[in-house]
Amino acid sequence: MDKCDKCDSVLDEDRRWTIAIETQKCIWGSPTSLPEVDIQFADGLGIYCSEQHANEKIAEYLLLAGAKATWADVRPIELCACCGTDFDTTDWHKVLTLIEENADFKPRSVKYAARFCQACVP
């Protein structure tokens, strides 16, 4: 039985939130379509019983990293959450990701709390 990393309560069997730091790049087939997101590596930072608890952990992580939440989209050029410069997402970069999933770890939604340029490693 999995427990929330914030409050230690037993997780709902059908709904949980996972935070991960991923190394990814976006592959754009055309300017009018969504990209393929290639994830090279993902490291789980915790699982939570609620989006509120997950967001509290995201805020804590970003504070320690000296970054701010940008709630980035998926675009060819993004703003780095640490240094504030624009960077190319078609190169490998780090992403702090919030995933709402069911008990089978199938994503219901994915949100990108922050993207980090190649020079900034959180």
mmCIF file of the C-alpha atoms, coordinates in Angstrom:
data_MODEL
# 
_entry.id   MODEL 
# 
loop_
_atom_site.group_PDB 
_atom_site.id 
_atom_site.type_symbol 
_atom_site.label_atom_id 
_atom_site.label_alt_id 
_atom_site.label_comp_id 
_atom_site.label_asym_id 
_atom_site.label_entity_id 
_atom_site.label_seq_id 
_atom_site.pdbx_PDB_ins_code 
_atom_site.Cartn_x 
_atom_site.Cartn_y 
_atom_site.Cartn_z 
_atom_site.occupancy 
_atom_site.B_iso_or_equiv 
_atom_site.pdbx_formal_charge 
_atom_site.auth_seq_id 
_atom_site.auth_comp_id 
_atom_site.auth_asym_id 
_atom_site.auth_atom_id 
_atom_site.pdbx_PDB_model_num 
ATOM 1   C CA . MET A 1 1   ? 0.000  0.000  0.000   1.00 0.00 ? 1   MET A CA 1 
ATOM 2   C CA . ASP A 1 2   ? 1.502  3.315  -1.108  1.00 0.00 ? 2   ASP A CA 1 
ATOM 3   C CA . LYS A 1 3   ? 1.459  6.304  1.228   1.00 0.00 ? 3   LYS A CA 1 
ATOM 4   C CA . CYS A 1 4   ? 1.634  10.040 0.610   1.00 0.00 ? 4   CYS A CA 1 
ATOM 5   C CA . ASP A 1 5   ? 5.166  11.400 0.991   1.00 0.00 ? 5   ASP A CA 1 
ATOM 6   C CA . LYS A 1 6   ? 3.746  14.542 2.651   1.00 0.00 ? 6   LYS A CA 1 
ATOM 7   C CA . CYS A 1 7   ? 1.129  13.357 5.154   1.00 0.00 ? 7   CYS A CA 1 
ATOM 8   C CA . ASP A 1 8   ? 1.709  9.577  5.228   1.00 0.00 ? 8   ASP A CA 1 
ATOM 9   C CA . SER A 1 9   ? -1.948 8.825  4.426   1.00 0.00 ? 9   SER A CA 1 
ATOM 10  C CA . VAL A 1 10  ? -2.759 5.792  2.296   1.00 0.00 ? 10  VAL A CA 1 
ATOM 11  C CA . LEU A 1 11  ? -3.113 6.790  -1.342  1.00 0.00 ? 11  LEU A CA 1 
ATOM 12  C CA . ASP A 1 12  ? -6.410 6.473  -3.160  1.00 0.00 ? 12  ASP A CA 1 
ATOM 13  C CA . GLU A 1 13  ? -6.236 3.401  -5.374  1.00 0.00 ? 13  GLU A CA 1 
ATOM 14  C CA . ASP A 1 14  ? -7.418 5.324  -8.409  1.00 0.00 ? 14  ASP A CA 1 
ATOM 15  C CA . ARG A 1 15  ? -5.764 8.740  -8.077  1.00 0.00 ? 15  ARG A CA 1 
ATOM 16  C CA . ARG A 1 16  ? -2.308 9.998  -7.101  1.00 0.00 ? 16  ARG A CA 1 
ATOM 17  C CA . TRP A 1 17  ? 0.157  12.710 -8.073  1.00 0.00 ? 17  TRP A CA 1 
ATOM 18  C CA . THR A 1 18  ? 3.798  12.004 -8.871  1.00 0.00 ? 18  THR A CA 1 
ATOM 19  C CA . ILE A 1 19  ? 6.582  14.559 -9.159  1.00 0.00 ? 19  ILE A CA 1 
ATOM 20  C CA . ALA A 1 20  ? 9.552  13.731 -11.367 1.00 0.00 ? 20  ALA A CA 1 
ATOM 21  C CA . ILE A 1 21  ? 12.614 15.507 -12.679 1.00 0.00 ? 21  ILE A CA 1 
ATOM 22  C CA . GLU A 1 22  ? 13.009 14.434 -16.284 1.00 0.00 ? 22  GLU A CA 1 
ATOM 23  C CA . THR A 1 23  ? 15.673 14.836 -18.936 1.00 0.00 ? 23  THR A CA 1 
ATOM 24  C CA . GLN A 1 24  ? 13.755 15.362 -22.150 1.00 0.00 ? 24  GLN A CA 1 
ATOM 25  C CA . LYS A 1 25  ? 13.711 17.002 -25.544 1.00 0.00 ? 25  LYS A CA 1 
ATOM 26  C CA . CYS A 1 26  ? 10.897 17.956 -27.871 1.00 0.00 ? 26  CYS A CA 1 
ATOM 27  C CA . ILE A 1 27  ? 10.869 16.663 -31.436 1.00 0.00 ? 27  ILE A CA 1 
ATOM 28  C CA . TRP A 1 28  ? 8.769  18.848 -33.719 1.00 0.00 ? 28  TRP A CA 1 
ATOM 29  C CA . GLY A 1 29  ? 7.354  17.152 -36.819 1.00 0.00 ? 29  GLY A CA 1 
ATOM 30  C CA . SER A 1 30  ? 5.679  20.314 -38.055 1.00 0.00 ? 30  SER A CA 1 
ATOM 31  C CA . PRO A 1 31  ? 5.046  23.804 -36.702 1.00 0.00 ? 31  PRO A CA 1 
ATOM 32  C CA . THR A 1 32  ? 1.296  23.163 -36.490 1.00 0.00 ? 32  THR A CA 1 
ATOM 33  C CA . SER A 1 33  ? 1.350  19.873 -34.551 1.00 0.00 ? 33  SER A CA 1 
ATOM 34  C CA . LEU A 1 34  ? 2.295  18.942 -31.013 1.00 0.00 ? 34  LEU A CA 1 
ATOM 35  C CA . PRO A 1 35  ? 5.779  17.516 -30.591 1.00 0.00 ? 35  PRO A CA 1 
ATOM 36  C CA . GLU A 1 36  ? 6.887  14.093 -29.598 1.00 0.00 ? 36  GLU A CA 1 
ATOM 37  C CA . VAL A 1 37  ? 8.454  14.352 -26.137 1.00 0.00 ? 37  VAL A CA 1 
ATOM 38  C CA . ASP A 1 38  ? 11.474 12.077 -25.830 1.00 0.00 ? 38  ASP A CA 1 
ATOM 39  C CA . ILE A 1 39  ? 12.301 11.303 -22.189 1.00 0.00 ? 39  ILE A CA 1 
ATOM 40  C CA . GLN A 1 40  ? 15.854 10.075 -21.731 1.00 0.00 ? 40  GLN A CA 1 
ATOM 41  C CA . PHE A 1 41  ? 15.712 9.768  -17.943 1.00 0.00 ? 41  PHE A CA 1 
ATOM 42  C CA . ALA A 1 42  ? 13.191 10.377 -15.160 1.00 0.00 ? 42  ALA A CA 1 
ATOM 43  C CA . ASP A 1 43  ? 13.789 10.386 -11.431 1.00 0.00 ? 43  ASP A CA 1 
ATOM 44  C CA . GLY A 1 44  ? 10.731 10.258 -9.174  1.00 0.00 ? 44  GLY A CA 1 
ATOM 45  C CA . LEU A 1 45  ? 10.756 12.824 -6.375  1.00 0.00 ? 45  LEU A CA 1 
ATOM 46  C CA . GLY A 1 46  ? 7.658  11.599 -4.579  1.00 0.00 ? 46  GLY A CA 1 
ATOM 47  C CA . ILE A 1 47  ? 4.032  10.517 -4.740  1.00 0.00 ? 47  ILE A CA 1 
ATOM 48  C CA . TYR A 1 48  ? 1.206  12.422 -3.093  1.00 0.00 ? 48  TYR A CA 1 
ATOM 49  C CA . CYS A 1 49  ? -2.436 12.012 -2.109  1.00 0.00 ? 49  CYS A CA 1 
ATOM 50  C CA . SER A 1 50  ? -3.467 15.404 -3.481  1.00 0.00 ? 50  SER A CA 1 
ATOM 51  C CA . GLU A 1 51  ? -2.405 18.006 -5.986  1.00 0.00 ? 51  GLU A CA 1 
ATOM 52  C CA . GLN A 1 52  ? -2.048 20.455 -3.073  1.00 0.00 ? 52  GLN A CA 1 
ATOM 53  C CA . HIS A 1 53  ? 0.550  18.251 -1.353  1.00 0.00 ? 53  HIS A CA 1 
ATOM 54  C CA . ALA A 1 54  ? 2.396  17.756 -4.643  1.00 0.00 ? 54  ALA A CA 1 
ATOM 55  C CA . ASN A 1 55  ? 2.417  21.508 -5.305  1.00 0.00 ? 55  ASN A CA 1 
ATOM 56  C CA . GLU A 1 56  ? 3.825  22.156 -1.812  1.00 0.00 ? 56  GLU A CA 1 
ATOM 57  C CA . LYS A 1 57  ? 6.710  19.791 -2.618  1.00 0.00 ? 57  LYS A CA 1 
ATOM 58  C CA . ILE A 1 58  ? 7.227  21.487 -6.008  1.00 0.00 ? 58  ILE A CA 1 
ATOM 59  C CA . ALA A 1 59  ? 7.477  24.886 -4.266  1.00 0.00 ? 59  ALA A CA 1 
ATOM 60  C CA . GLU A 1 60  ? 9.983  23.460 -1.783  1.00 0.00 ? 60  GLU A CA 1 
ATOM 61  C CA . TYR A 1 61  ? 12.090 21.902 -4.564  1.00 0.00 ? 61  TYR A CA 1 
ATOM 62  C CA . LEU A 1 62  ? 12.108 25.121 -6.605  1.00 0.00 ? 62  LEU A CA 1 
ATOM 63  C CA . LEU A 1 63  ? 13.081 27.197 -3.564  1.00 0.00 ? 63  LEU A CA 1 
ATOM 64  C CA . LEU A 1 64  ? 16.067 24.921 -2.942  1.00 0.00 ? 64  LEU A CA 1 
ATOM 65  C CA . ALA A 1 65  ? 17.001 25.071 -6.641  1.00 0.00 ? 65  ALA A CA 1 
ATOM 66  C CA . GLY A 1 66  ? 16.764 28.870 -6.717  1.00 0.00 ? 66  GLY A CA 1 
ATOM 67  C CA . ALA A 1 67  ? 14.072 28.676 -9.376  1.00 0.00 ? 67  ALA A CA 1 
ATOM 68  C CA . LYS A 1 68  ? 10.452 29.658 -9.835  1.00 0.00 ? 68  LYS A CA 1 
ATOM 69  C CA . ALA A 1 69  ? 7.482  27.798 -11.247 1.00 0.00 ? 69  ALA A CA 1 
ATOM 70  C CA . THR A 1 70  ? 6.800  28.789 -14.845 1.00 0.00 ? 70  THR A CA 1 
ATOM 71  C CA . TRP A 1 71  ? 4.148  26.119 -15.553 1.00 0.00 ? 71  TRP A CA 1 
ATOM 72  C CA . ALA A 1 72  ? 5.713  25.787 -18.959 1.00 0.00 ? 72  ALA A CA 1 
ATOM 73  C CA . ASP A 1 73  ? 3.894  24.578 -22.002 1.00 0.00 ? 73  ASP A CA 1 
ATOM 74  C CA . VAL A 1 74  ? 5.461  22.502 -24.759 1.00 0.00 ? 74  VAL A CA 1 
ATOM 75  C CA . ARG A 1 75  ? 6.976  24.978 -27.191 1.00 0.00 ? 75  ARG A CA 1 
ATOM 76  C CA . PRO A 1 76  ? 10.171 25.084 -29.261 1.00 0.00 ? 76  PRO A CA 1 
ATOM 77  C CA . ILE A 1 77  ? 11.516 27.944 -27.126 1.00 0.00 ? 77  ILE A CA 1 
ATOM 78  C CA . GLU A 1 78  ? 10.887 28.073 -23.367 1.00 0.00 ? 78  GLU A CA 1 
ATOM 79  C CA . LEU A 1 79  ? 11.939 30.262 -20.454 1.00 0.00 ? 79  LEU A CA 1 
ATOM 80  C CA . CYS A 1 80  ? 14.394 28.729 -17.968 1.00 0.00 ? 80  CYS A CA 1 
ATOM 81  C CA . ALA A 1 81  ? 12.955 28.596 -14.437 1.00 0.00 ? 81  ALA A CA 1 
ATOM 82  C CA . CYS A 1 82  ? 16.405 29.342 -12.945 1.00 0.00 ? 82  CYS A CA 1 
ATOM 83  C CA . CYS A 1 83  ? 18.165 31.951 -15.070 1.00 0.00 ? 83  CYS A CA 1 
ATOM 84  C CA . GLY A 1 84  ? 15.172 33.341 -16.979 1.00 0.00 ? 84  GLY A CA 1 
ATOM 85  C CA . THR A 1 85  ? 16.710 33.013 -20.441 1.00 0.00 ? 85  THR A CA 1 
ATOM 86  C CA . ASP A 1 86  ? 15.024 31.532 -23.491 1.00 0.00 ? 86  ASP A CA 1 
ATOM 87  C CA . PHE A 1 87  ? 16.334 28.148 -24.610 1.00 0.00 ? 87  PHE A CA 1 
ATOM 88  C CA . ASP A 1 88  ? 15.730 25.576 -27.335 1.00 0.00 ? 88  ASP A CA 1 
ATOM 89  C CA . THR A 1 89  ? 13.649 22.601 -26.147 1.00 0.00 ? 89  THR A CA 1 
ATOM 90  C CA . THR A 1 90  ? 14.832 20.446 -29.062 1.00 0.00 ? 90  THR A CA 1 
ATOM 91  C CA . ASP A 1 91  ? 18.070 19.957 -27.064 1.00 0.00 ? 91  ASP A CA 1 
ATOM 92  C CA . TRP A 1 92  ? 18.145 17.785 -23.929 1.00 0.00 ? 92  TRP A CA 1 
ATOM 93  C CA . HIS A 1 93  ? 17.039 19.727 -20.849 1.00 0.00 ? 93  HIS A CA 1 
ATOM 94  C CA . LYS A 1 94  ? 15.595 19.120 -17.363 1.00 0.00 ? 94  LYS A CA 1 
ATOM 95  C CA . VAL A 1 95  ? 11.887 19.406 -16.595 1.00 0.00 ? 95  VAL A CA 1 
ATOM 96  C CA . LEU A 1 96  ? 10.091 19.321 -13.240 1.00 0.00 ? 96  LEU A CA 1 
ATOM 97  C CA . THR A 1 97  ? 6.918  17.382 -14.038 1.00 0.00 ? 97  THR A CA 1 
ATOM 98  C CA . LEU A 1 98  ? 3.664  16.866 -12.127 1.00 0.00 ? 98  LEU A CA 1 
ATOM 99  C CA . ILE A 1 99  ? 1.763  13.763 -13.229 1.00 0.00 ? 99  ILE A CA 1 
ATOM 100 C CA . GLU A 1 100 ? -1.753 12.886 -12.133 1.00 0.00 ? 100 GLU A CA 1 
ATOM 101 C CA . GLU A 1 101 ? -2.167 9.155  -12.577 1.00 0.00 ? 101 GLU A CA 1 
ATOM 102 C CA . ASN A 1 102 ? -4.285 6.178  -11.655 1.00 0.00 ? 102 ASN A CA 1 
ATOM 103 C CA . ALA A 1 103 ? -3.139 3.212  -9.577  1.00 0.00 ? 103 ALA A CA 1 
ATOM 104 C CA . ASP A 1 104 ? -1.747 1.502  -12.704 1.00 0.00 ? 104 ASP A CA 1 
ATOM 105 C CA . PHE A 1 105 ? 0.518  4.552  -13.164 1.00 0.00 ? 105 PHE A CA 1 
ATOM 106 C CA . LYS A 1 106 ? -1.308 5.558  -16.337 1.00 0.00 ? 106 LYS A CA 1 
ATOM 107 C CA . PRO A 1 107 ? -1.211 9.359  -16.660 1.00 0.00 ? 107 PRO A CA 1 
ATOM 108 C CA . ARG A 1 108 ? -4.463 11.289 -16.542 1.00 0.00 ? 108 ARG A CA 1 
ATOM 109 C CA . SER A 1 109 ? -2.707 14.634 -16.919 1.00 0.00 ? 109 SER A CA 1 
ATOM 110 C CA . VAL A 1 110 ? 0.832  15.954 -17.163 1.00 0.00 ? 110 VAL A CA 1 
ATOM 111 C CA . LYS A 1 111 ? 1.875  19.476 -16.184 1.00 0.00 ? 111 LYS A CA 1 
ATOM 112 C CA . TYR A 1 112 ? 5.340  20.988 -16.455 1.00 0.00 ? 112 TYR A CA 1 
ATOM 113 C CA . ALA A 1 113 ? 6.030  23.056 -13.334 1.00 0.00 ? 113 ALA A CA 1 
ATOM 114 C CA . ALA A 1 114 ? 9.392  24.245 -14.645 1.00 0.00 ? 114 ALA A CA 1 
ATOM 115 C CA . ARG A 1 115 ? 11.815 23.770 -17.513 1.00 0.00 ? 115 ARG A CA 1 
ATOM 116 C CA . PHE A 1 116 ? 15.529 24.363 -17.071 1.00 0.00 ? 116 PHE A CA 1 
ATOM 117 C CA . CYS A 1 117 ? 17.999 25.372 -19.789 1.00 0.00 ? 117 CYS A CA 1 
ATOM 118 C CA . GLN A 1 118 ? 21.039 23.277 -20.564 1.00 0.00 ? 118 GLN A CA 1 
ATOM 119 C CA . ALA A 1 119 ? 23.293 25.547 -18.435 1.00 0.00 ? 119 ALA A CA 1 
ATOM 120 C CA . CYS A 1 120 ? 21.110 25.306 -15.313 1.00 0.00 ? 120 CYS A CA 1 
ATOM 121 C CA . VAL A 1 121 ? 20.961 21.959 -13.582 1.00 0.00 ? 121 VAL A CA 1 
ATOM 122 C CA . PRO A 1 122 ? 18.502 21.948 -10.679 1.00 0.00 ? 122 PRO A CA 1 
# 
